[in-house]
Amino acid sequence: MSDKLQQAYGYLSVLEGNRANAIKIGAHDNANMISMEIVRIRNALLIDPSAILGTLTNSIGMQPAVNSQPMHTFAYRPAAASIPKQQALARSEAPRPAESLPQNVEALRKARKAADRYSSAIRSEVLDSLFSLSRETRLRTLEALQEQMSGQRLEKIAQGGTDKAALAVLGISNILLSDEDSRVIEKTARLVEDSILKYPFDLDAEDSVYFTHIDSLLGTLVNCLTNESFRIQDRIINTMTQIATNENVSLTTLMWNVTKAGVGASTEVCVLAKLRLLEELVRQQGAREKSSIGKRLIDFAIACFKHPSATVKAESVKLLNECKNIQGAERMNELLKSLPANEIRRILAPVEEETRACDYCGKTGIPSDDALDWHLYKVCPMLMHCLECGFILEIANLNTHLLKECREKTLYKECENCGEAVRVDRWNMHKENRCSRTDSGAIRCAKCHDNVRPGTMKAWRQHILGKNCRKFNQ
């Protein structure tokens, strides 16, 4: 980075420090003025750094006025005449460290130039914001764009007709999916999903352009699965499974994009992500387009089955069984004929349904995560809702919760005799009617007020499930 560019970024750091000061003291008009200057400089640096450096010849040697007192005006003054440069930096809010400055400036600049092909359809200020050096600006613009695509209101961003603007959004999204920031990738994936599912594209007029964009987007989305972030992988898998529900998106083309690179040099994490995506696609859409479950997909699954990782092997068996559910055992035997007979039998053997168990009451055979959540929320006898805050907790921990964790804990105090958490407004009634000393090593049941000894999970299960709790079994 040249000395002048470093000075420009230093200048931006001081501006941002002063903006933070202005917000802190309530000088919002000044903060807005500073924000506008920051955006102007950042966008200009992105588009044409030589031009902005020329306009900053005088400003670089000047520092924004830094004052701990409320600012009524925002004025620039020469650093040499008043505050030395280093002192100005020190007195402003701590400038952004070098590592937090954009590391992908050149990539953003190239992406912005690539987006110029859509300048006839999208307003230039929107393109500048989508490829701004400021990540927050990119994210805010993506959110606004997603809202407009979902609501089919593109008049604010369109340079020409709204249909051409919508097609341009698909092309721009294809560029943005290569952004180095994970949050931008996630937002762009959501934008792609909403654009394809919610915007009524006029395919009679622009079908070739639309399908060209779709094919390119599918390839780019698959490339995003090489990202090691599980969060991004989950977002991409969700986006692609949703896109597949659109009748204009070919499931065969989608699966071809997923499998075309093979297993080869792909990382284990990437291969697992592709297998998870293919499982979802076959499960949800395979019946709609049986021809998509053909030799190419099966060959990919077989290559995964031969992978050295046991996890990849197990996931490939799940995929092949999903294929069997659609194509039938006879067709799958034909597709797997390159494998030994014993391997085919092992792969196509019925998969035992994975079930869950409750860690609290010990119930087994719960069929799914959703069923387990419902059990914990509504059914499990070992758990209860706190009547004060609604928090779900073990009955054994209610007294501790009411005394130390509940948002209404000030309404309770601990009885020194029995150890129960007692509401202050019921203190006298507690003392008169049900207070008795708790045995050593025992815990008082908050439901029936009996002692549970010893205070272990086994003892609590016996107390609640063994019908010893009078209140629970009424």
C-alpha positions as CSV (number, residue, x, y, z in Angstrom):
1,M,0.0,0.0,0.0
2,S,1.4,3.4,-1.0
3,D,2.2,6.1,1.6
4,K,-0.6,8.3,0.4
5,L,-3.1,5.4,0.7
6,Q,-1.9,4.7,4.2
7,Q,-2.4,8.4,5.0
8,A,-5.9,8.2,3.5
9,Y,-6.8,5.3,5.8
10,G,-5.3,7.1,8.8
11,Y,-7.4,10.1,7.9
12,L,-10.5,7.8,7.8
13,S,-9.6,6.4,11.2
14,V,-9.6,9.9,12.7
15,L,-12.9,10.7,11.1
16,E,-14.4,7.5,12.6
17,G,-13.0,8.4,16.0
18,N,-14.6,11.9,15.8
19,R,-17.9,10.4,14.7
20,A,-17.9,8.2,17.8
21,N,-17.2,11.2,19.9
22,A,-20.0,13.1,18.3
23,I,-22.5,10.3,18.9
24,K,-21.3,10.0,22.5
25,I,-22.0,13.6,23.3
26,G,-25.2,13.7,21.3
27,A,-24.1,15.9,18.4
28,H,-26.0,13.8,15.9
29,D,-25.9,16.4,13.1
30,N,-22.2,16.5,13.3
31,A,-22.0,12.7,13.3
32,N,-24.2,12.6,10.2
33,M,-21.9,15.0,8.4
34,I,-18.8,13.0,9.3
35,S,-20.6,9.7,8.2
36,M,-21.3,11.3,4.8
37,E,-17.6,12.3,4.4
38,I,-16.5,8.8,5.4
39,V,-18.8,7.1,2.9
40,R,-17.6,9.5,0.2
41,I,-14.0,8.8,0.8
42,R,-14.4,5.0,1.1
43,N,-16.4,4.7,-2.1
44,A,-14.0,7.0,-4.0
45,L,-11.1,4.9,-2.8
46,L,-12.8,1.9,-4.1
47,I,-13.7,3.3,-7.5
48,D,-10.6,5.5,-8.4
49,P,-8.0,5.8,-5.7
50,S,-5.8,8.2,-7.8
51,A,-8.6,10.7,-8.1
52,I,-9.5,10.7,-4.4
53,L,-5.8,11.1,-3.4
54,G,-5.7,14.1,-5.6
55,T,-8.7,15.7,-3.9
56,L,-7.2,14.8,-0.5
57,T,-3.9,16.6,-1.1
58,N,-4.8,19.3,1.3
59,S,-7.1,17.2,3.6
60,I,-4.5,14.6,4.3
61,G,-2.3,17.1,6.0
62,M,-5.3,18.3,8.0
63,Q,-7.1,16.7,10.9
64,P,-10.7,17.0,11.9
65,A,-11.1,19.2,14.9
66,V,-11.0,17.0,18.0
67,N,-12.6,18.3,21.1
68,S,-14.0,16.6,24.2
69,Q,-16.5,19.4,24.5
70,P,-19.8,19.4,22.6
71,M,-19.2,20.3,19.0
72,H,-21.6,22.8,17.5
73,T,-19.8,22.9,14.1
74,F,-17.6,20.4,12.4
75,A,-14.6,22.3,11.0
76,Y,-11.3,21.2,9.6
77,R,-8.1,22.9,10.7
78,P,-4.5,22.4,9.8
79,A,-2.8,19.9,12.1
80,A,0.5,21.9,12.3
81,A,-1.3,25.1,13.3
82,S,-3.1,23.6,16.3
83,I,-2.9,19.9,17.2
84,P,0.1,17.8,16.1
85,K,-0.9,14.8,14.1
86,Q,0.2,12.1,16.6
87,Q,-1.6,14.1,19.4
88,A,-4.7,14.3,17.3
89,L,-4.7,10.6,16.8
90,A,-4.1,9.9,20.5
91,R,-6.9,12.3,21.6
92,S,-9.5,10.9,19.2
93,E,-11.2,7.6,19.8
94,A,-8.7,4.8,19.3
95,P,-8.3,4.5,15.6
96,R,-9.0,1.2,13.9
97,P,-6.0,-1.1,14.1
98,A,-4.3,-1.9,10.8
99,E,-5.7,-5.5,10.7
100,S,-9.3,-4.2,10.9
101,L,-8.9,-2.1,7.7
102,P,-10.3,-3.8,4.6
103,Q,-7.9,-6.6,3.6
104,N,-9.7,-7.2,0.3
105,V,-9.6,-3.8,-1.2
106,E,-8.3,-5.0,-4.5
107,A,-10.9,-7.8,-4.7
108,L,-13.7,-5.3,-3.9
109,R,-12.5,-2.9,-6.6
110,K,-12.4,-5.7,-9.2
111,A,-15.9,-6.8,-8.1
112,R,-17.2,-3.3,-8.5
113,K,-15.8,-3.0,-12.0
114,A,-17.3,-6.4,-12.8
115,A,-20.7,-5.0,-11.7
116,D,-20.5,-2.1,-14.2
117,R,-22.1,-4.4,-16.7
118,Y,-25.4,-3.9,-14.7
119,S,-25.1,-0.1,-14.5
120,S,-27.8,0.3,-17.2
121,A,-30.3,-1.6,-15.0
122,I,-29.2,-0.6,-11.4
123,R,-28.5,2.9,-10.1
124,S,-24.8,3.6,-9.7
125,E,-25.1,4.6,-6.0
126,V,-26.7,1.3,-5.2
127,L,-23.8,-0.5,-6.9
128,D,-21.3,1.7,-5.0
129,S,-22.9,0.7,-1.7
130,L,-23.1,-3.0,-2.5
131,F,-19.3,-3.0,-3.1
132,S,-18.4,-0.4,-0.5
133,L,-15.2,-0.8,1.6
134,S,-17.5,-0.7,4.6
135,R,-18.9,-4.1,5.5
136,E,-21.8,-2.5,7.3
137,T,-22.7,-0.5,4.2
138,R,-22.7,-3.7,2.1
139,L,-24.9,-5.5,4.7
140,R,-27.4,-2.7,5.0
141,T,-27.7,-2.4,1.2
142,L,-28.2,-6.1,0.9
143,E,-31.0,-6.1,3.5
144,A,-32.7,-3.2,1.7
145,L,-32.4,-5.0,-1.6
146,Q,-33.7,-8.3,-0.2
147,E,-36.8,-6.4,1.2
148,Q,-37.4,-4.8,-2.2
149,M,-37.1,-8.0,-4.1
150,S,-39.4,-9.8,-1.7
151,G,-42.0,-7.0,-2.0
152,Q,-41.5,-6.7,-5.8
153,R,-40.7,-3.0,-5.4
154,L,-37.6,-2.2,-7.4
155,E,-38.5,1.3,-8.5
156,K,-36.0,2.9,-6.1
157,I,-33.0,1.0,-7.4
158,A,-33.9,0.5,-11.1
159,Q,-32.2,2.5,-13.7
160,G,-34.5,1.3,-16.4
161,G,-37.3,-1.2,-16.1
162,T,-37.9,-3.2,-12.9
163,D,-37.7,-6.6,-14.7
164,K,-34.2,-5.8,-16.0
165,A,-33.2,-4.6,-12.5
166,A,-34.4,-7.9,-11.0
167,L,-32.3,-9.9,-13.5
168,A,-29.4,-7.6,-12.7
169,V,-29.8,-8.4,-9.0
170,L,-29.2,-12.1,-9.8
171,G,-26.0,-11.2,-11.7
172,I,-24.8,-8.9,-8.9
173,S,-25.5,-11.6,-6.3
174,N,-23.3,-14.0,-8.3
175,I,-20.4,-11.5,-7.8
176,L,-21.2,-10.9,-4.1
177,L,-21.1,-14.6,-3.2
178,S,-17.4,-14.4,-3.7
179,D,-17.0,-11.8,-1.0
180,E,-14.5,-12.6,1.7
181,D,-16.9,-11.7,4.6
182,S,-19.1,-14.5,5.8
183,R,-22.0,-12.2,6.8
184,V,-22.1,-10.8,3.3
185,I,-22.2,-14.3,1.8
186,E,-25.0,-15.2,4.1
187,K,-27.0,-12.1,3.3
188,T,-26.4,-12.6,-0.4
189,A,-27.6,-16.3,-0.2
190,R,-30.8,-15.0,1.4
191,L,-31.2,-12.4,-1.4
192,V,-30.8,-15.1,-4.0
193,E,-33.4,-17.3,-2.3
194,D,-35.9,-14.6,-2.1
195,S,-35.3,-13.4,-5.6
196,I,-35.8,-16.8,-7.2
197,L,-38.8,-17.8,-5.0
198,K,-40.7,-14.5,-4.7
199,Y,-40.0,-12.2,-7.7
200,P,-42.3,-12.9,-10.7
201,F,-39.7,-12.9,-13.5
202,D,-41.1,-12.5,-17.0
203,L,-39.6,-15.6,-18.5
204,D,-41.3,-15.2,-21.9
205,A,-39.3,-12.0,-22.5
206,E,-36.0,-12.8,-20.7
207,D,-35.9,-16.6,-20.4
208,S,-32.4,-17.0,-21.8
209,V,-30.9,-14.3,-19.5
210,Y,-32.7,-15.7,-16.5
211,F,-31.6,-19.3,-17.0
212,T,-28.0,-18.1,-17.7
213,H,-28.0,-16.4,-14.3
214,I,-29.5,-19.4,-12.6
215,D,-26.9,-21.8,-14.0
216,S,-24.1,-19.5,-13.0
217,L,-25.6,-19.0,-9.5
218,L,-25.9,-22.7,-8.9
219,G,-22.2,-23.2,-9.6
220,T,-21.2,-20.3,-7.4
221,L,-23.4,-21.5,-4.5
222,V,-21.8,-25.0,-4.7
223,N,-18.4,-23.4,-4.6
224,C,-19.4,-21.7,-1.3
225,L,-19.7,-25.2,0.2
226,T,-15.9,-25.3,0.2
227,N,-16.0,-22.7,2.9
228,E,-14.9,-24.3,6.2
229,S,-17.6,-22.3,8.1
230,F,-20.5,-24.7,9.1
231,R,-22.7,-21.6,9.4
232,I,-22.1,-20.7,5.8
233,Q,-22.5,-24.3,4.7
234,D,-25.9,-24.5,6.5
235,R,-27.0,-21.3,4.9
236,I,-26.0,-22.4,1.4
237,I,-27.7,-25.9,1.9
238,N,-30.9,-24.2,3.0
239,T,-30.8,-21.8,0.1
240,M,-30.2,-24.5,-2.5
241,T,-33.0,-26.8,-1.1
242,Q,-35.4,-23.9,-1.2
243,I,-34.4,-22.9,-4.7
244,A,-35.0,-26.5,-5.8
245,T,-38.7,-26.1,-5.0
246,N,-39.0,-23.6,-7.9
247,E,-40.3,-25.4,-10.9
248,N,-38.0,-23.4,-13.2
249,V,-34.9,-24.8,-11.5
250,S,-33.8,-28.2,-12.9
251,L,-33.0,-30.6,-10.1
252,T,-30.8,-32.5,-12.6
253,T,-28.8,-29.4,-13.3
254,L,-28.5,-28.6,-9.6
255,M,-27.2,-32.1,-8.7
256,W,-24.8,-31.9,-11.7
257,N,-23.3,-28.8,-10.2
258,V,-22.9,-30.4,-6.8
259,T,-21.3,-33.6,-8.1
260,K,-19.2,-32.4,-11.1
261,A,-16.0,-31.8,-9.1
262,G,-16.1,-35.3,-7.7
263,V,-14.5,-36.2,-4.3
264,G,-10.9,-35.9,-5.4
265,A,-9.1,-33.0,-3.7
266,S,-12.2,-31.8,-1.7
267,T,-11.8,-31.6,2.0
268,E,-13.8,-33.9,4.3
269,V,-15.9,-31.0,5.5
270,C,-16.7,-30.0,1.9
271,V,-17.6,-33.6,0.9
272,L,-19.9,-33.9,4.0
273,A,-21.6,-30.7,3.1
274,K,-22.3,-31.9,-0.4
275,L,-23.7,-35.2,0.9
276,R,-26.0,-33.4,3.3
277,L,-27.3,-31.2,0.5
278,L,-27.8,-34.1,-1.9
279,E,-29.7,-36.0,0.8
280,E,-32.1,-33.1,1.3
281,L,-32.6,-32.7,-2.4
282,V,-33.4,-36.4,-3.0
283,R,-35.6,-36.5,0.1
284,Q,-37.6,-33.4,-0.8
285,Q,-37.6,-33.2,-4.6
286,G,-36.4,-36.6,-5.9
287,A,-39.9,-37.9,-6.5
288,R,-40.6,-34.8,-8.7
289,E,-37.7,-35.5,-11.0
290,K,-36.6,-39.2,-10.8
291,S,-34.3,-38.8,-13.7
292,S,-32.0,-36.6,-11.5
293,I,-31.2,-39.8,-9.5
294,G,-29.0,-41.4,-12.1
295,K,-25.5,-42.8,-12.7
296,R,-23.7,-39.5,-12.0
297,L,-25.2,-39.1,-8.6
298,I,-24.8,-42.7,-7.7
299,D,-21.1,-42.7,-8.8
300,F,-20.5,-39.7,-6.6
301,A,-22.1,-41.5,-3.6
302,I,-20.0,-44.7,-4.4
303,A,-16.8,-42.5,-4.4
304,C,-17.8,-41.1,-1.0
305,F,-18.5,-44.7,0.2
306,K,-14.9,-45.5,-0.6
307,H,-13.6,-42.4,1.3
308,P,-11.2,-43.2,4.1
309,S,-13.3,-41.2,6.6
310,A,-15.9,-43.3,8.4
311,T,-18.1,-40.2,8.8
312,V,-18.2,-39.7,5.0
313,K,-18.8,-43.4,4.4
314,A,-21.8,-43.4,6.8
315,E,-23.3,-40.2,5.2
316,S,-22.9,-41.7,1.7
317,V,-24.9,-44.8,2.9
318,K,-27.7,-42.4,4.0
319,L,-27.7,-40.8,0.6
320,L,-27.9,-44.1,-1.2
321,N,-30.8,-45.2,1.0
322,E,-32.6,-42.0,0.2
323,C,-32.1,-42.8,-3.5
324,K,-33.4,-46.3,-2.9
325,N,-36.6,-44.9,-1.4
326,I,-37.2,-43.0,-4.7
327,Q,-35.9,-45.5,-7.3
328,G,-36.6,-48.8,-5.6
329,A,-34.3,-51.6,-4.7
330,E,-34.2,-53.2,-8.1
331,R,-33.1,-50.0,-9.9
332,M,-30.5,-49.3,-7.2
333,N,-29.1,-52.8,-7.6
334,E,-28.6,-52.0,-11.2
335,L,-26.9,-48.7,-10.5
336,L,-24.6,-50.2,-7.9
337,K,-23.6,-53.2,-10.0
338,S,-19.9,-52.0,-10.0
339,L,-19.7,-52.9,-6.3
340,P,-19.4,-56.4,-4.8
341,A,-22.7,-58.1,-4.0
342,N,-22.0,-58.1,-0.2
343,E,-21.2,-54.3,-0.3
344,I,-24.5,-53.7,-2.1
345,R,-26.4,-55.7,0.5
346,R,-24.7,-53.8,3.3
347,I,-25.4,-50.4,1.7
348,L,-29.1,-51.1,1.0
349,A,-29.8,-52.8,4.3
350,P,-32.6,-51.1,6.1
351,V,-31.2,-48.2,8.1
352,E,-32.2,-48.4,11.8
353,E,-34.1,-45.3,12.7
354,E,-32.1,-43.2,15.1
355,T,-34.1,-42.4,18.2
356,R,-33.4,-40.0,21.1
357,A,-33.7,-40.4,24.9
358,C,-34.5,-37.9,27.6
359,D,-31.6,-37.2,29.9
360,Y,-33.9,-36.3,32.7
361,C,-36.6,-38.9,33.0
362,G,-34.8,-41.6,30.9
363,K,-37.6,-42.0,28.4
364,T,-36.3,-43.7,25.2
365,G,-37.6,-44.2,21.6
366,I,-38.3,-40.5,21.0
367,P,-38.3,-40.3,17.1
368,S,-37.0,-36.9,16.3
369,D,-35.4,-33.7,17.7
370,D,-38.7,-31.9,17.4
371,A,-40.4,-34.7,19.4
372,L,-37.6,-34.4,22.0
373,D,-38.2,-30.6,22.3
374,W,-41.9,-31.2,22.7
375,H,-41.2,-33.8,25.4
376,L,-38.9,-31.5,27.3
377,Y,-41.3,-28.5,27.0
378,K,-44.6,-30.2,27.8
379,V,-44.3,-33.8,28.9
380,C,-41.2,-34.6,30.9
381,P,-42.2,-35.1,34.6
382,M,-38.8,-34.2,35.9
383,L,-39.0,-30.6,34.5
384,M,-41.3,-27.7,35.3
385,H,-41.9,-24.1,34.3
386,C,-40.9,-21.4,36.9
387,L,-44.2,-19.7,37.8
388,E,-42.4,-16.4,38.1
389,C,-40.4,-16.2,34.8
390,G,-41.5,-19.2,32.8
391,F,-38.0,-20.7,32.6
392,I,-37.9,-24.5,32.2
393,L,-35.8,-26.2,34.8
394,E,-35.5,-29.4,36.9
395,I,-37.9,-29.6,39.8
396,A,-34.8,-30.4,42.0
397,N,-33.3,-27.0,41.1
398,L,-36.4,-24.8,41.7
399,N,-35.4,-23.5,45.1
400,T,-31.9,-22.5,43.9
401,H,-33.4,-20.8,40.8
402,L,-35.9,-18.7,42.8
403,L,-33.2,-17.5,45.2
404,K,-30.3,-16.8,42.8
405,E,-31.3,-16.8,39.1
406,C,-35.0,-15.9,38.6
407,R,-35.7,-12.3,37.5
408,E,-38.2,-12.1,40.4
409,K,-35.7,-13.4,43.0
410,T,-36.1,-10.3,45.1
411,L,-39.6,-11.6,46.0
412,Y,-38.1,-14.7,47.7
413,K,-36.0,-15.4,50.7
414,E,-34.5,-18.7,52.0
415,C,-36.1,-20.3,55.0
416,E,-33.2,-20.9,57.5
417,N,-35.1,-23.9,58.9
418,C,-36.0,-26.0,55.8
419,G,-34.0,-24.3,53.1
420,E,-37.0,-23.7,50.8
421,A,-37.4,-20.5,48.7
422,V,-40.4,-18.8,50.2
423,R,-42.2,-15.7,48.8
424,V,-41.9,-12.9,51.3
425,D,-45.7,-12.2,51.2
426,R,-46.3,-15.9,52.2
427,W,-43.6,-16.1,54.9
428,N,-45.9,-16.2,57.9
429,M,-48.1,-18.9,56.3
430,H,-45.1,-21.0,55.5
431,K,-43.8,-20.8,59.1
432,E,-47.2,-21.7,60.5
433,N,-48.2,-24.5,58.2
434,R,-45.4,-26.5,56.5
435,C,-42.0,-25.6,57.7
436,S,-40.0,-28.5,59.1
437,R,-36.3,-29.0,59.3
438,T,-34.7,-30.6,56.2
439,D,-32.6,-33.7,57.0
440,S,-28.9,-33.5,56.5
441,G,-27.9,-34.3,52.8
442,A,-31.5,-34.1,51.6
443,I,-33.2,-31.5,49.3
444,R,-36.7,-30.2,49.8
445,C,-39.1,-31.0,47.0
446,A,-40.6,-27.7,45.8
447,K,-43.9,-29.5,44.9
448,C,-44.8,-31.7,47.8
449,H,-42.3,-30.2,50.4
450,D,-41.0,-33.7,51.4
451,N,-37.4,-34.4,51.8
452,V,-35.6,-36.2,48.9
453,R,-32.5,-38.0,50.2
454,P,-29.9,-38.3,49.0
455,G,-30.3,-35.4,46.5
456,T,-29.2,-37.2,43.4
457,M,-30.8,-37.7,40.0
458,K,-31.5,-41.3,40.8
459,A,-33.2,-40.3,44.0
460,W,-35.3,-37.6,42.3
461,R,-36.4,-40.0,39.6
462,Q,-37.5,-42.5,42.2
463,H,-39.3,-39.7,44.1
464,I,-41.1,-38.3,41.0
465,L,-41.5,-41.3,38.7
466,G,-41.9,-43.8,41.6
467,K,-45.1,-41.9,42.7
468,N,-43.6,-40.8,46.0
469,C,-44.3,-37.2,45.3
470,R,-47.8,-36.5,46.7
471,K,-48.3,-33.3,44.8
472,F,-47.1,-34.7,41.4
473,N,-49.3,-37.8,41.6
474,Q,-52.5,-36.1,42.6
